[in-house]
Amino acid sequence: MISVATEFYPRLANRDRNQGDGKHTAIEFRHAYFRKLDSQSFWDNPTEKVTLDFSGVKKIGPSFANEAFAYFTRYASPEKILKVISIKNASEVQMAIITQELKVGYDDR
């Protein structure tokens, strides 16, 4: 299990280096924790799961959620993504942001 707030950062707001202070970006997050998930062959037959612990995460912005999670809608449905990427201890609002960005990313394909 990955403790997001302590292993990465408690404020998940920047999509990339050009947003906010440019630190702790969604792209960095995706590369650090989801590198193995970035291929169609992985999503055709997922062999592992990633569990994220959101305890201590103070904020997640829509652009961060889009870049970190909805990025994978190029390979899989939102439902399948949330079976592979399990999110524990997220607030109702944090999960709403993530699921909304997954849905929008998937609908825009």
N, C-alpha and C positions, 0 to 999 in steps of 0.2 A: 504494500500500500504506500502510495506517495502522499506525504503530508505537504500539500501545496503551499500553505502559508509559511511553513518553516523551511522547506527545501527549495522553494522558488521565491514567492513574495506574497504578502497578504492582500495586496491591492492589484487586481488584474484589470488594467484599464487600457494599456497601450497596444494597438494592433501591430505597429512596426516602429522603427527608429524615428519616423517623422511625426509621431503622435505623442502628445504630452511631453514628458522629459526624455522620451526615447529609450528608457530603461525597462527591463523586465517585460519584454514584448511577447505578444502571442506567438510570433514566429519563433522566438527563442524557446518558448514553452513547448511548442509543437515539436521542434527539433530535438529538444532534450528528452521528452517523455513519450513521443509518439512516432519516432523515426521508423520503427519496424512496421507501422501501420500504413505507411505511405506507398502503397502499391495495390493495384487491382488484384494481383494474385493473393495477397494477404486477405482481402475482403471476400474473395471467392470462397475461401475456406479458412476462417479465422482460427488460429491455433493457440492463441493466448488472449488474456484479458488484462486490462490496466485498471486498477482501482485508485481513485483519487479521493483523498480525505480533505474536505473543504473546511474542517474546523479551523477557525482563526482567519479565514478569508473574509476580508471586510467588504470587498466590492468586486464585482465582475461587470465590465462594460459590454454592451452589445458588440462593439467592433472586436474586442478581444475574443468573445465567445464565437463570433463568426470566423475569425482567422484560425483559432485554435481547434474548434470542434466542427463547424459547418464546412470547413475545408474538405472533410472526408465525405461529404455528400456526393463528391465526384465519383466515389466508389461504392457507396452503400446508402441505404435508407436511414432516416433518423432513428428508427426503432432498432435497427441492427447496430448502429453506432453506439447507442446507449446500452446495448447488451455487451459490447466489447469494452467500452469505456464506462466503467461503473463509478458513479459519483456519490460519495457518502457525506453526510453531515452538512449538506448545502441547505441554505434557507430556501423557502418557497419562492422568493423573488429571484434568487440566483438560478434555481432550476428553471423558472419561467423564462429567464433571459436565454439560457442555453437552449432550451427546447424550441423557443421562438426562432432563434438564429438557425438551428438545425432545419426547422420547417421551411423558413424563407430560403435558405441555401438549397434545399432539395427542390422546392417549387420553382426556383429560377433556372434549374438545369435544362 
